[in-house]
Amino acid sequence: MKARHRLRNSRQFLLITRTGVRSARTHVAAHLASIGGDDETPRVGFVVSKKVGNSVVRHRVTRRLRALADAQIPLLPSGSGVVLRALPGIADTTPAELAQEVNGALSRAREKHAQKQARQNAAANG
């Protein structure tokens, strides 16, 4: 994943998780929100808590999530931000299961985001 696609600002993490749409699966939750900014590049961040495992396990999970999210970046709305939050038990999933969960969570989050944007546009236009 390129550096320009990384979410690094804690305020943006907070904004996305609090105001964005959420879609969860068994081992991963995806939060998606419009963050705007100077460029319209989608950004992705990861939250992997100590409940997932020790440092080695958490970094392995983050690498796996980063690889899966990298393939999804072209599908994300421009100017959006995504936070992928790992849930306990994620370290024991197979790569195929994890890919299915991440892709499913992001797909549903994109649908919810589009619905939310449509409702906001309808309300703004009368």
N, CA, C and O of each residue as an XYZ file, in Angstrom:
504
protein
N       0.847     -1.171      0.000
C       0.000      0.000      0.000
C       0.893      1.235      0.000
O       1.851      1.328      0.767
N       0.566      2.160     -0.859
C       1.346      3.387     -0.949
C       1.064      4.282      0.239
O      -0.018      4.233      0.824
N       2.034      5.095      0.589
C       1.917      5.977      1.752
C       0.758      6.956      1.606
O       0.142      7.334      2.602
N       0.453      7.371      0.381
C      -0.629      8.338      0.191
C      -1.999      7.743      0.483
O      -2.975      8.480      0.624
N      -2.085      6.414      0.576
C      -3.345      5.740      0.874
C      -3.483      5.403      2.353
O      -4.492      4.829      2.761
N      -2.496      5.747      3.153
C      -2.541      5.422      4.573
C      -3.233      6.512      5.363
O      -3.071      7.701      5.087
N      -3.987      6.101      6.326
C      -4.649      7.002      7.251
C      -3.774      7.081      8.489
O      -3.522      6.063      9.133
N      -3.311      8.265      8.829
C      -2.357      8.402      9.930
C      -2.823      9.344     11.035
O      -2.333      9.259     12.161
N      -3.743     10.220     10.739
C      -4.171     11.242     11.675
C      -5.235     10.677     12.630
O      -6.249     10.146     12.176
N      -5.013     10.785     13.931
C      -5.957     10.224     14.901
C      -7.324     10.903     14.817
O      -8.342     10.272     15.103
N      -7.361     12.163     14.435
C      -8.642     12.855     14.277
C      -9.467     12.226     13.154
O     -10.687     12.098     13.257
N      -8.780     11.840     12.085
C      -9.499     11.210     10.982
C     -10.002      9.821     11.383
O     -11.103      9.429     10.995
N      -9.205      9.073     12.156
C      -9.668      7.783     12.669
C     -10.951      7.989     13.465
O     -11.929      7.263     13.284
N     -10.938      8.976     14.342
C     -12.085      9.272     15.193
C     -13.287      9.706     14.354
O     -14.404      9.244     14.585
N     -13.063     10.589     13.385
C     -14.128     11.058     12.511
C     -14.779      9.892     11.770
O     -16.005      9.801     11.710
N     -13.980      9.021     11.220
C     -14.499      7.905     10.437
C     -15.281      6.932     11.310
O     -16.371      6.497     10.939
N     -14.728      6.592     12.466
C     -15.409      5.611     13.309
C     -16.672      6.176     13.943
O     -17.612      5.429     14.215
N     -16.707      7.479     14.183
C     -17.889      8.068     14.835
C     -18.983      8.470     13.850
O     -20.167      8.312     14.150
N     -18.607      8.987     12.680
C     -19.626      9.523     11.769
C     -19.876      8.637     10.558
O     -20.880      8.812      9.866
N     -18.998      7.704     10.292
C     -19.142      6.884      9.104
C     -20.101      5.727      9.292
O     -20.619      5.490     10.383
N     -20.321      5.018      8.207
C     -21.149      3.824      8.263
C     -20.279      2.652      8.707
O     -19.066      2.649      8.495
N     -20.916      1.654      9.327
C     -20.180      0.515      9.857
C     -20.781     -0.761      9.298
O     -21.998     -0.915      9.203
N     -19.893     -1.665      8.934
C     -20.306     -2.984      8.488
C     -19.355     -3.985      9.118
O     -18.137     -3.855      9.003
N     -19.918     -4.985      9.785
C     -19.066     -5.929     10.507
C     -19.320     -7.355     10.045
O     -20.414     -7.710      9.607
N     -18.299     -8.136     10.156
C     -18.363     -9.574      9.961
C     -17.847    -10.204     11.255
O     -17.653     -9.503     12.249
N     -17.630    -11.482     11.252
C     -17.224    -12.184     12.474
C     -15.908    -11.684     13.040
O     -15.779    -11.538     14.256
N     -14.922    -11.415     12.180
C     -13.590    -11.064     12.654
C     -13.092     -9.695     12.234
O     -11.966     -9.325     12.566
N     -13.906     -8.932     11.509
C     -13.455     -7.613     11.056
C     -14.655     -6.666     10.966
O     -15.760     -7.065     10.596
N     -14.406     -5.412     11.312
C     -15.421     -4.363     11.157
C     -14.830     -3.281     10.270
O     -13.670     -2.899     10.426
N     -15.639     -2.791      9.337
C     -15.196     -1.746      8.426
C     -16.024     -0.492      8.677
O     -17.253     -0.543      8.716
N     -15.337      0.629      8.846
C     -15.977      1.934      8.999
C     -15.596      2.754      7.774
O     -14.425      2.799      7.396
N     -16.581      3.405      7.149
C     -16.341      4.175      5.930
C     -17.025      5.531      6.042
O     -18.199      5.618      6.402
N     -16.278      6.589      5.729
C     -16.831      7.950      5.768
C     -16.108      8.814      4.749
O     -14.989      8.512      4.335
N     -16.765      9.888      4.357
C     -16.135     10.883      3.489
C     -15.276     11.780      4.365
O     -15.749     12.314      5.368
N     -14.012     11.947      3.983
C     -13.119     12.800      4.772
C     -12.640     14.001      3.984
O     -12.071     14.931      4.556
N     -12.861     13.997      2.675
C     -12.443     15.129      1.853
C     -10.942     15.310      1.878
O     -10.188     14.338      1.830
N     -10.518     16.541      1.952
C      -9.096     16.832      1.960
C      -8.651     17.462      0.659
O      -9.458     17.712     -0.236
N      -7.347     17.717      0.564
C      -6.799     18.359     -0.625
C      -6.897     17.458     -1.847
O      -7.344     17.885     -2.911
N      -6.481     16.221     -1.688
C      -6.591     15.282     -2.799
C      -7.770     14.355     -2.521
O      -8.213     14.229     -1.380
N      -8.257     13.731     -3.533
C      -9.420     12.859     -3.408
C      -9.017     11.395     -3.305
O      -9.787     10.510     -3.679
N      -7.820     11.136     -2.803
C      -7.320      9.780     -2.667
C      -7.992      9.086     -1.490
O      -8.003      9.635     -0.388
N      -8.555      7.895     -1.688
C      -9.095      7.156     -0.551
C      -7.973      6.765      0.407
O      -6.863      6.452     -0.023
N      -8.264      6.785      1.689
C      -7.266      6.444      2.703
C      -7.784      5.301      3.571
O      -8.983      5.179      3.825
N      -6.846      4.468      4.019
C      -7.197      3.296      4.815
C      -6.336      3.255      6.068
O      -5.132      3.502      6.010
N      -6.958      2.941      7.204
C      -6.254      2.790      8.467
C      -6.682      1.492      9.136
O      -7.710      0.912      8.786
N      -5.896      1.046     10.088
C      -6.136     -0.240     10.739
C      -6.098     -0.082     12.248
O      -5.288      0.675     12.784
N      -6.984     -0.805     12.932
C      -6.999     -0.851     14.385
C      -6.935     -2.322     14.770
O      -7.854     -3.092     14.492
N      -5.836     -2.696     15.411
C      -5.653     -4.074     15.858
C      -5.251     -4.011     17.326
O      -4.114     -3.670     17.652
N      -6.194     -4.343     18.213
C      -5.958     -4.196     19.651
C      -5.212     -5.386     20.234
O      -4.990     -6.392     19.560
N      -4.834     -5.254     21.482
C      -4.119     -6.326     22.174
C      -5.000     -7.548     22.408
O      -4.489     -8.623     22.722
N      -6.303     -7.401     22.263
C      -7.200     -8.548     22.394
C      -6.988     -9.555     21.260
O      -7.348    -10.726     21.384
N      -6.405     -9.088     20.162
C      -6.139     -9.956     19.017
C      -4.960    -10.887     19.301
O      -4.964    -12.038     18.863
N      -3.964    -10.407     20.019
C      -2.800    -11.224     20.335
C      -1.610    -10.358     20.687
O      -1.727     -9.144     20.856
N      -0.461    -11.008     20.795
C       0.745    -10.256     21.134
C       1.237     -9.458     19.919
O       0.603     -9.468     18.864
N       2.338     -8.789     20.074
C       2.846     -7.889     19.041
C       3.073     -8.592     17.702
O       2.732     -8.056     16.648
N       3.643     -9.780     17.751
C       3.919    -10.523     16.520
C       2.616    -10.836     15.793
O       2.520    -10.662     14.578
N       1.631    -11.292     16.529
C       0.334    -11.641     15.944
C      -0.356    -10.392     15.398
O      -0.901    -10.418     14.295
N      -0.335     -9.305     16.161
C      -0.989     -8.069     15.713
C      -0.360     -7.543     14.420
O      -1.074     -7.108     13.516
N       0.957     -7.583     14.330
C       1.613     -7.109     13.105
C       1.323     -8.025     11.927
O       1.179     -7.545     10.802
N       1.234     -9.313     12.153
C       0.889    -10.253     11.079
C      -0.521     -9.969     10.574
O      -0.764     -9.948      9.367
N      -1.444     -9.753     11.500
C      -2.821     -9.435     11.123
C      -2.871     -8.123     10.337
O      -3.577     -8.026      9.334
N      -2.130     -7.124     10.789
C      -2.105     -5.838     10.089
C      -1.573     -6.003      8.669
O      -2.118     -5.413      7.737
N      -0.530     -6.787      8.494
C       0.019     -7.019      7.148
C      -1.006     -7.704      6.252
O      -1.154     -7.351      5.081
N      -1.716     -8.689      6.809
C      -2.737     -9.388      6.027
C      -3.865     -8.434      5.629
O      -4.320     -8.444      4.485
N      -4.311     -7.614      6.577
C      -5.374     -6.653      6.287
C      -4.919     -5.618      5.264
O      -5.685     -5.241      4.377
N      -3.678     -5.159      5.384
C      -3.144     -4.162      4.451
C      -3.126     -4.704      3.029
O      -3.470     -3.990      2.087
N      -2.728     -5.960      2.869
C      -2.684     -6.568      1.540
C      -4.085     -6.683      0.944
O      -4.279     -6.440     -0.247
N      -5.057     -7.053      1.770
C      -6.430     -7.176      1.276
C      -7.033     -5.801      0.965
O      -7.746     -5.645     -0.026
N      -6.750     -4.821      1.801
C      -7.287     -3.475      1.588
C      -6.671     -2.827      0.352
O      -7.335     -2.057     -0.341
N      -5.418     -3.131      0.077
C      -4.735     -2.555     -1.077
C      -5.470     -2.910     -2.371
O      -5.564     -2.090     -3.284
N      -5.985     -4.130     -2.443
C      -6.715     -4.546     -3.635
C      -8.073     -3.851     -3.743
O      -8.632     -3.764     -4.836
N      -8.607     -3.360     -2.634
C      -9.927     -2.723     -2.617
C      -9.881     -1.213     -2.858
O     -10.924     -0.600     -3.083
N      -8.707     -0.610     -2.815
C      -8.593      0.851     -2.936
C      -9.241      1.399     -4.213
O      -9.919      2.424     -4.138
N      -9.065      0.767     -5.381
C      -9.720      1.322     -6.574
C     -11.245      1.319     -6.496
O     -11.896      2.067     -7.226
N     -11.821      0.498     -5.631
C     -13.274      0.401     -5.510
C     -13.858      1.398     -4.516
O     -15.073      1.590     -4.470
N     -13.001      2.032     -3.722
C     -13.473      2.956     -2.691
C     -13.845      4.304     -3.306
O     -13.234      4.737     -4.283
N     -14.855      4.966     -2.726
C     -15.226      6.295     -3.229
C     -14.076      7.286     -3.044
O     -13.344      7.208     -2.058
N     -13.917      8.200     -3.972
C     -12.840      9.181     -3.847
C     -13.126     10.094     -2.662
O     -14.275     10.441     -2.390
N     -12.073     10.471     -1.972
C     -12.206     11.335     -0.807
C     -12.731     10.635      0.427
O     -13.145     11.286      1.386
N     -12.718      9.317      0.410
C     -13.243      8.570      1.551
C     -12.115      8.040      2.426
O     -10.952      7.989      2.024
N     -12.497      7.655      3.619
C     -11.573      7.040      4.546
C     -12.179      5.770      5.089
O     -13.381      5.708      5.351
N     -11.355      4.760      5.259
C     -11.801      3.471      5.778
C     -10.941      3.105      6.970
O      -9.719      3.244      6.938
N     -11.592      2.635      8.023
C     -10.877      2.063      9.162
C     -11.302      0.610      9.252
O     -12.484      0.306      9.419
N     -10.332     -0.285      9.140
C     -10.588     -1.712      9.326
C     -10.168     -2.075     10.739
O      -9.007     -1.910     11.115
N     -11.120     -2.571     11.517
C     -10.852     -2.931     12.905
C     -10.883     -4.436     13.030
O     -11.888     -5.075     12.717
N      -9.771     -5.006     13.491
C      -9.670     -6.448     13.693
C     -10.356     -6.822     14.998
O     -10.196     -6.146     16.014
N     -11.116     -7.901     14.958
C     -11.809     -8.388     16.138
C     -11.122     -9.657     16.644
O     -10.440    -10.334     15.875
N     -11.290     -9.986     17.917
C     -10.629    -11.182     18.461
C     -10.951    -12.433     17.640
O     -12.078    -12.620     17.181
N      -9.939    -13.281     17.466
C     -10.089    -14.507     16.696
C      -9.647    -14.380     15.259
O      -9.601    -15.375     14.536
N      -9.322    -13.176     14.830
C      -8.944    -12.948     13.438
C      -7.638    -13.658     13.068
O      -7.439    -14.036     11.913
N      -6.760    -13.836     14.041
C      -5.464    -14.453     13.762
C      -5.598    -15.920     13.376
O      -4.703    -16.483     12.745
N      -6.712    -16.542     13.751
C      -6.904    -17.967     13.471
C      -7.631    -18.232     12.160
O      -7.841    -19.390     11.798
N      -8.018    -17.187     11.445
C      -8.743    -17.384     10.189
C      -7.783    -17.740      9.064
O      -6.613    -17.359      9.079
N      -8.295    -18.470      8.099
C      -7.491    -18.800      6.921
C      -7.460    -17.576      6.009
O      -8.325    -16.707      6.120
N      -6.491    -17.494      5.118
C      -6.445    -16.349      4.203
C      -7.718    -16.204      3.366
O      -8.165    -15.086      3.112
N      -8.297    -17.315      2.940
C      -9.526    -17.240      2.137
C     -10.690    -16.706      2.961
O     -11.471    -15.890      2.471
N     -10.814    -17.155      4.203
C     -11.881    -16.671      5.075
C     -11.724    -15.182      5.355
O     -12.695    -14.426      5.322
N     -10.492    -14.770      5.630
C     -10.233    -13.367      5.924
C     -10.540    -12.497      4.705
O     -11.133    -11.427      4.839
N     -10.142    -12.949      3.531
C     -10.426    -12.196      2.306
C     -11.923    -12.059      2.100
O     -12.400    -10.990      1.720
N     -12.667    -13.123      2.345
C     -14.120    -13.082      2.183
C     -14.744    -12.108      3.178
O     -15.646    -11.349      2.821
N     -14.273    -12.124      4.417
C     -14.822    -11.228      5.431
C     -14.500     -9.761      5.129
O     -15.376     -8.902      5.232
N     -13.258     -9.474      4.762
C     -12.873     -8.088      4.466
C     -13.623     -7.577      3.237
O     -14.164     -6.472      3.251
N     -13.653     -8.379      2.181
C     -14.346     -7.959      0.968
C     -15.837     -7.762      1.218
O     -16.435     -6.817      0.705
N     -16.437     -8.652      2.006
C     -17.858     -8.525      2.328
C     -18.151     -7.293      3.163
O     -19.115     -6.572      2.904
N     -17.318     -7.053      4.165
C     -17.522     -5.884      5.029
C     -17.352     -4.586      4.239
O     -18.145     -3.657      4.394
N     -16.331     -4.520      3.401
C     -16.112     -3.298      2.607
C     -17.212     -3.099      1.562
O     -17.634     -1.970      1.310
N     -17.667     -4.178      0.967
C     -18.736     -4.088     -0.021
C     -20.016     -3.547      0.619
O     -20.662     -2.656      0.069
N     -20.372     -4.081      1.761
C     -21.580     -3.617      2.460
C     -21.410     -2.175      2.952
O     -22.361     -1.394      2.918
N     -20.216     -1.824      3.403
C     -19.965     -0.451      3.850
C     -20.099      0.522      2.678
O     -20.626      1.621      2.847
N     -19.628      0.129      1.493
C     -19.787      0.991      0.308
C     -21.263      1.194     -0.030
O     -21.675      2.299     -0.385
N     -22.061      0.125      0.079
C     -23.495      0.229     -0.189
C     -24.159      1.183      0.809
O     -24.925      2.063      0.417
N     -23.865      1.005      2.089
C     -24.440      1.867      3.120
C     -24.018      3.324      2.924
O     -24.818      4.241      3.109
N     -22.757      3.527      2.549
C     -22.242      4.877      2.323
C     -22.977      5.538      1.158
O     -23.352      6.707      1.244
N     -23.184      4.800      0.081
C     -23.896      5.341     -1.078
C     -25.329      5.707     -0.703
O     -25.837      6.741     -1.135
N     -25.987      4.862      0.101
C     -27.350      5.154      0.548
C     -27.380      6.413      1.415
O     -28.270      7.252      1.275
N     -26.405      6.534      2.305
C     -26.331      7.705      3.178
C     -26.104      8.975      2.360
O     -26.731     10.002      2.622
N     -25.213      8.910      1.372
C     -24.946     10.064      0.510
C     -26.205     10.452     -0.262
O     -26.498     11.637     -0.416
N     -26.955      9.451     -0.751
C     -28.174      9.729     -1.506
C     -29.215     10.415     -0.623
O     -29.881     11.352     -1.062
N     -29.355      9.951      0.617
C     -30.299     10.572      1.540
C     -29.898     12.023      1.844
O     -30.752     12.908      1.900
N     -28.593     12.257      2.039
C     -28.123     13.609      2.326
C     -28.338     14.526      1.129
O     -28.716     15.685      1.298
N     -28.100     14.019     -0.079
C     -28.323     14.826     -1.284
C     -29.798     15.133     -1.476
O     -30.149     16.238     -1.889
N     -30.668     14.174     -1.184
C     -32.099     14.387     -1.314
C     -32.584     15.428     -0.308
O     -33.424     16.266     -0.634
N     -32.061     15.375      0.899
C     -32.451     16.334      1.930
C     -31.950     17.733      1.578
O     -32.639     18.720      1.835
N     -30.765     17.823      0.997
C     -30.197     19.131      0.641
C     -30.935     19.763     -0.542
O     -31.055     20.985     -0.634
N     -31.424     18.913     -1.438
C     -32.114     19.422     -2.629
C     -33.605     19.637     -2.414
O     -34.302     20.109     -3.311
N     -34.086     19.300     -1.254
C     -35.475     19.606     -0.954
C     -36.299     18.429     -0.949
O     -37.504     18.520     -0.711
